[in-house]
Protein backbone atom coordinates (compact mmCIF):
# COMPACT_ATOMS: atom_id res chain seq x y z
CA UNK A 1 0.00 0.00 0.00
CA UNK A 2 1.55 3.31 -1.06
CA UNK A 3 1.59 6.45 1.05
CA UNK A 4 -1.39 8.05 -0.78
CA UNK A 5 -3.54 4.96 -0.36
CA UNK A 6 -2.62 4.81 3.31
CA UNK A 7 -3.56 8.45 3.77
CA UNK A 8 -6.97 7.95 2.14
CA UNK A 9 -7.61 4.82 4.21
CA UNK A 10 -6.75 6.60 7.44
CA UNK A 11 -9.00 9.57 6.52
CA UNK A 12 -11.89 7.27 5.62
CA UNK A 13 -11.49 5.30 8.82
CA UNK A 14 -11.45 8.51 10.84
CA UNK A 15 -14.63 9.71 9.12
CA UNK A 16 -16.43 6.44 9.79
CA UNK A 17 -15.38 6.37 13.43
CA UNK A 18 -16.17 10.05 13.88
CA UNK A 19 -19.51 9.73 12.12
CA UNK A 20 -20.38 6.71 14.22
CA UNK A 21 -19.56 8.70 17.35
CA UNK A 22 -21.83 11.55 16.27
CA UNK A 23 -24.66 9.16 15.44
CA UNK A 24 -24.13 7.28 18.65
CA UNK A 25 -24.17 10.51 20.62
CA UNK A 26 -27.47 11.45 18.95
CA UNK A 27 -29.10 8.07 19.63
CA UNK A 28 -27.59 7.19 22.99
CA UNK A 29 -30.69 7.90 25.07
CA UNK A 30 -32.48 5.76 27.58
CA UNK A 31 -35.70 3.99 26.75
CA UNK A 32 -37.30 5.88 29.62
CA UNK A 33 -36.68 9.14 27.70
CA UNK A 34 -39.41 8.12 25.22
CA UNK A 35 -42.30 8.12 27.64
CA UNK A 36 -44.89 10.88 27.99
CA UNK A 37 -43.48 14.39 28.16
CA UNK A 38 -39.89 13.11 28.24
CA UNK A 39 -40.15 12.26 24.54
CA UNK A 40 -40.93 15.86 23.60
CA UNK A 41 -38.18 17.22 25.87
CA UNK A 42 -35.64 14.80 24.40
CA UNK A 43 -36.51 15.66 20.79
CA UNK A 44 -36.49 19.39 21.57
CA UNK A 45 -33.07 19.17 23.18
CA UNK A 46 -31.63 17.21 20.23
CA UNK A 47 -32.92 19.80 17.76
CA UNK A 48 -31.41 22.56 19.87
CA UNK A 49 -28.00 20.89 19.95
CA UNK A 50 -27.61 19.17 16.62
CA UNK A 51 -29.81 20.92 14.05
CA UNK A 52 -27.80 22.66 11.34
CA UNK A 53 -29.34 26.09 12.08
CA UNK A 54 -30.15 27.90 15.29
CA UNK A 55 -33.92 28.16 15.79
CA UNK A 56 -35.52 30.23 18.59
CA UNK A 57 -37.42 28.21 21.16
CA UNK A 58 -40.55 30.24 20.45
CA UNK A 59 -40.48 29.04 16.83
CA UNK A 60 -39.90 25.42 17.86
CA UNK A 61 -42.82 25.50 20.29
CA UNK A 62 -45.08 27.07 17.65
CA UNK A 63 -44.11 24.42 15.08
CA UNK A 64 -44.75 21.69 17.65
CA UNK A 65 -48.17 23.14 18.45
CA UNK A 66 -49.17 23.39 14.80
CA UNK A 67 -47.95 19.84 14.13
CA UNK A 68 -49.75 18.40 17.15
CA UNK A 69 -53.09 19.95 16.20
CA UNK A 70 -52.74 19.06 12.51
CA UNK A 71 -52.33 15.39 13.47
CA UNK A 72 -55.77 15.45 15.08
CA UNK A 73 -57.29 15.77 11.58
CA UNK A 74 -60.09 17.87 13.06
CA UNK A 75 -61.19 20.75 10.79
CA UNK A 76 -62.53 22.62 13.82
CA UNK A 77 -59.29 22.45 15.82
CA UNK A 78 -56.43 24.72 14.82
CA UNK A 79 -53.85 27.10 16.20
CA UNK A 80 -54.36 30.82 15.60
CA UNK A 81 -51.20 32.96 15.70
CA UNK A 82 -51.59 36.47 17.16
CA UNK A 83 -52.44 38.19 13.87
CA UNK A 84 -55.18 35.70 12.98
CA UNK A 85 -56.55 35.77 16.53
CA UNK A 86 -56.73 39.56 16.34
CA UNK A 87 -58.74 39.40 13.10
CA UNK A 88 -61.07 36.79 14.56
CA UNK A 89 -61.61 38.89 17.68
CA UNK A 90 -62.45 41.91 15.53
CA UNK A 91 -65.03 39.91 13.59
CA UNK A 92 -66.65 38.38 16.66
CA UNK A 93 -66.79 41.55 18.76
CA UNK A 94 -67.08 44.26 16.09
CA UNK A 95 -64.36 46.25 17.90
CA UNK A 96 -61.16 47.46 16.23
CA UNK A 97 -58.90 50.49 15.77
CA UNK A 98 -59.42 52.40 12.53
CA UNK A 99 -61.45 55.18 10.95
CA UNK A 100 -64.84 53.47 11.12
CA UNK A 101 -66.27 53.23 7.61
CA UNK A 102 -67.72 50.57 5.36
CA UNK A 103 -65.63 50.50 2.20
CA UNK A 104 -65.93 48.53 -1.03
CA UNK A 105 -63.89 48.53 -4.23
CA UNK A 106 -65.78 50.27 -7.02
CA UNK A 107 -64.33 51.02 -10.47
CA UNK A 108 -60.80 50.06 -9.33
CA UNK A 109 -60.84 52.38 -6.30
CA UNK A 110 -61.90 52.04 -2.66
CA UNK A 111 -65.19 53.85 -2.08
CA UNK A 112 -66.87 54.94 1.12
CA UNK A 113 -70.17 53.06 1.35
CA UNK A 114 -71.07 54.53 4.71
CA UNK A 115 -69.21 56.01 7.70
CA UNK A 116 -70.25 54.45 11.02
CA UNK A 117 -72.17 56.72 13.40
CA UNK A 118 -69.84 58.50 15.81
CA UNK A 119 -66.72 57.18 14.08
CA UNK A 120 -63.56 59.15 13.14
CA UNK A 121 -64.69 58.93 9.51
CA UNK A 122 -68.03 60.55 10.29
CA UNK A 123 -66.45 63.25 12.45
CA UNK A 124 -63.92 64.04 9.67
CA UNK A 125 -66.74 64.54 7.16
CA UNK A 126 -66.35 61.49 4.94
CA UNK A 127 -69.52 60.74 3.01
CA UNK A 128 -71.16 57.92 1.10
CA UNK A 129 -69.79 57.90 -2.45
CA UNK A 130 -66.38 59.40 -1.63
CA UNK A 131 -63.71 57.73 -3.77
CA UNK A 132 -60.42 57.21 -1.93
CA UNK A 133 -57.62 57.81 -4.45
CA UNK A 134 -54.68 58.12 -2.03
CA UNK A 135 -53.85 56.92 1.49
CA UNK A 136 -50.76 58.45 3.08
CA UNK A 137 -49.44 59.46 -0.37
CA UNK A 138 -49.95 55.95 -1.80
CA UNK A 139 -52.08 55.62 -4.92
CA UNK A 140 -54.98 53.26 -4.27
CA UNK A 141 -56.03 52.35 -7.80
CA UNK A 142 -56.40 48.57 -8.05
CA UNK A 143 -56.22 48.01 -4.28
CA UNK A 144 -58.22 45.17 -2.76
CA UNK A 145 -60.46 45.65 0.28
CA UNK A 146 -57.81 43.95 2.44
CA UNK A 147 -55.07 46.31 1.25
CA UNK A 148 -57.27 49.31 2.00
CA UNK A 149 -58.12 47.98 5.44
CA UNK A 150 -54.46 47.42 6.35
CA UNK A 151 -53.54 50.94 5.27
CA UNK A 152 -56.34 52.56 7.28
CA UNK A 153 -55.80 50.54 10.46
CA UNK A 154 -53.15 51.50 12.99
CA UNK A 155 -52.40 52.35 16.62
CA UNK A 156 -55.04 54.38 18.48
CA UNK A 157 -54.45 58.11 18.17
CA UNK A 158 -52.26 57.78 15.07
CA UNK A 159 -53.13 59.79 11.98
CA UNK A 160 -53.87 58.78 8.42
CA UNK A 161 -54.31 61.16 5.47
CA UNK A 162 -56.66 60.32 2.62
CA UNK A 163 -57.27 62.09 -0.68
CA UNK A 164 -60.80 61.69 -1.98
CA UNK A 165 -62.84 62.52 -5.05
CA UNK A 166 -66.37 63.58 -4.16
CA UNK A 167 -69.23 63.50 -6.65
CA UNK A 168 -70.14 67.05 -7.69
CA UNK A 169 -66.89 68.54 -6.36
CA UNK A 170 -64.31 69.34 -9.07
CA UNK A 171 -61.41 69.47 -6.60
CA UNK A 172 -59.87 66.57 -4.75
CA UNK A 173 -60.15 66.82 -0.97
CA UNK A 174 -57.35 65.97 1.46
CA UNK A 175 -58.56 64.84 4.88
CA UNK A 176 -56.48 63.80 7.88
CA UNK A 177 -58.16 61.47 10.36
CA UNK A 178 -57.09 60.30 13.80
CA UNK A 179 -57.60 56.57 14.26
CA UNK A 180 -59.66 55.47 17.22
CA UNK A 181 -61.70 52.68 18.73
CA UNK A 182 -64.61 51.62 16.52
CA UNK A 183 -67.53 49.35 17.25
CA UNK A 184 -69.36 48.19 14.19
CA UNK A 185 -73.01 47.77 14.99
CA UNK A 186 -74.51 44.53 13.70
CA UNK A 187 -77.84 46.15 12.80
CA UNK A 188 -77.31 48.98 10.36
CA UNK A 189 -80.90 50.07 9.75
CA UNK A 190 -84.46 49.12 10.53
CA UNK A 191 -87.62 50.38 8.87
CA UNK A 192 -91.37 49.85 8.85
CA UNK A 193 -92.45 49.35 5.23
CA UNK A 194 -95.84 49.48 3.60
CA UNK A 195 -98.24 46.70 4.53
CA UNK A 196 -96.86 46.34 8.03
CA UNK A 197 -93.61 44.75 6.84
CA UNK A 198 -90.55 45.23 9.01
CA UNK A 199 -87.09 45.54 7.44
CA UNK A 200 -83.87 44.94 9.43
CA UNK A 201 -80.45 45.41 7.81
CA UNK A 202 -77.96 43.03 9.48
CA UNK A 203 -74.45 44.02 8.40
CA UNK A 204 -72.34 41.52 10.30
CA UNK A 205 -72.64 38.54 12.62
CA UNK A 206 -70.75 38.99 15.89
CA UNK A 207 -71.33 38.54 19.62
CA UNK A 208 -73.80 41.46 19.75
CA UNK A 209 -75.87 40.54 16.66
CA UNK A 210 -78.56 38.62 18.57
CA UNK A 211 -79.02 41.42 21.12
CA UNK A 212 -79.18 44.18 18.50
CA UNK A 213 -81.52 42.16 16.26
CA UNK A 214 -83.85 41.44 19.15
CA UNK A 215 -84.01 45.13 20.04
CA UNK A 216 -84.68 46.07 16.41
CA UNK A 217 -87.51 43.54 16.09
CA UNK A 218 -89.03 44.62 19.40
CA UNK A 219 -88.90 48.22 18.20
CA UNK A 220 -90.65 47.33 14.94
CA UNK A 221 -93.29 45.32 16.78
CA UNK A 222 -93.98 48.32 18.96
CA UNK A 223 -94.43 50.30 15.73
CA UNK A 224 -97.14 47.91 14.56
CA UNK A 225 -95.67 44.99 12.59
CA UNK A 226 -97.06 41.43 13.03
CA UNK A 227 -95.30 38.86 15.23
CA UNK A 228 -93.24 37.61 12.25
CA UNK A 229 -91.77 39.53 9.35
CA UNK A 230 -89.13 39.06 6.63
CA UNK A 231 -85.66 40.52 7.08
CA UNK A 232 -82.63 41.14 4.89
CA UNK A 233 -78.86 41.26 5.34
CA UNK A 234 -76.44 43.46 3.42
CA UNK A 235 -73.35 42.23 1.59
CA UNK A 236 -69.96 42.21 3.29
CA UNK A 237 -67.38 44.96 2.82
CA UNK A 238 -64.11 46.20 4.26
CA UNK A 239 -64.28 47.79 7.69
CA UNK A 240 -61.27 50.05 8.20
C-alpha positions, -999 to 999 in steps of 0.1 A, spaced: 0 0 0 15 33 -11 16 64 11 -14 80 -8 -35 50 -4 -26 48 33 -36 85 38 -70 80 21 -76 48 42 -67 66 74 -90 96 65 -119 73 56 -115 53 88 -115 85 108 -146 97 91 -164 64 98 -154 64 134 -162 101 139 -195 97 121 -204 67 142 -196 87 173 -218 116 163 -247 92 154 -241 73 186 -242 105 206 -275 114 190 -291 81 196 -276 72 230 -307 79 251 -325 58 276 -357 40 268 -373 59 296 -367 91 277 -394 81 252 -423 81 276 -449 109 280 -435 144 282 -399 131 282 -401 123 245 -409 159 236 -382 172 259 -356 148 244 -365 157 208 -365 194 216 -331 192 232 -316 172 202 -329 198 178 -314 226 199 -280 209 199 -276 192 166 -298 209 140 -278 227 113 -293 261 121 -302 279 153 -339 282 158 -355 302 186 -374 282 212 -405 302 205 -405 290 168 -399 254 179 -428 255 203 -451 271 176 -441 244 151 -447 217 177 -482 231 184 -492 234 148 -479 198 141 -498 184 171 -531 199 162 -527 191 125 -523 154 135 -558 155 151 -573 158 116 -601 179 131 -612 207 108 -625 226 138 -593 225 158 -564 247 148 -538 271 162 -544 308 156 -512 330 157 -516 365 172 -524 382 139 -552 357 130 -566 358 165 -567 396 163 -587 394 131 -611 368 146 -616 389 177 -624 419 155 -650 399 136 -666 384 167 -668 415 188 -671 443 161 -644 463 179 -612 475 162 -589 505 158 -594 524 125 -614 552 110 -648 535 111 -663 532 76 -677 506 54 -656 505 22 -659 485 -10 -639 485 -42 -658 503 -70 -643 510 -105 -608 501 -93 -608 524 -63 -619 520 -27 -652 539 -21 -669 549 11 -702 531 13 -711 545 47 -692 560 77 -702 545 110 -722 567 134 -698 585 158 -667 572 141 -636 591 131 -647 589 95 -680 606 103 -664 632 124 -639 640 97 -667 645 72 -663 615 49 -695 607 30 -712 579 11 -698 579 -25 -664 594 -16 -637 577 -38 -604 572 -19 -576 578 -44 -547 581 -20 -539 569 15 -508 585 31 -494 595 -4 -499 560 -18 -521 556 -49 -550 533 -43 -560 524 -78 -564 486 -80 -562 480 -43 -582 452 -28 -605 456 3 -578 440 24 -551 463 12 -573 493 20 -581 480 54 -545 474 64 -535 509 53 -563 526 73 -558 505 105 -531 515 130 -524 523 166 -550 544 185 -545 581 182 -523 578 151 -531 598 120 -539 588 84 -543 612 55 -567 603 26 -573 621 -7 -608 617 -20 -628 625 -50 -664 636 -42 -692 635 -67 -701 671 -77 -669 685 -64 -643 693 -91 -614 695 -66 -599 666 -48 -601 668 -10 -573 660 15 -586 648 49 -565 638 79 -582 615 104 -571 603 138 -576 566 143 -597 555 172 -617 527 187 -646 516 165 -675 493 173 -694 482 142 -730 478 150 -745 445 137 -778 462 128 -773 490 104 -809 501 97 -845 491 105 -876 504 89 -914 498 88 -924 494 52 -958 495 36 -982 467 45 -969 463 80 -936 448 68 -905 452 90 -871 455 74 -839 449 94 -805 454 78 -780 430 95 -744 440 84 -723 415 103 -726 385 126 -708 390 159 -713 385 196 -738 415 197 -759 405 167 -786 386 186 -790 414 211 -792 442 185 -815 422 163 -839 414 192 -840 451 200 -847 461 164 -875 435 161 -890 446 194 -889 482 182 -906 473 149 -933 453 168 -940 483 190 -944 503 157 -971 479 146 -957 450 126 -971 414 130 -953 389 152 -932 376 122 -918 395 93 -891 391 66 -857 405 71 -826 411 49 -789 413 53 -764 435 34 -734 422 16 -700 422 33 -674 450 28 -641 462 43 -643 478 77 -613 501 82 
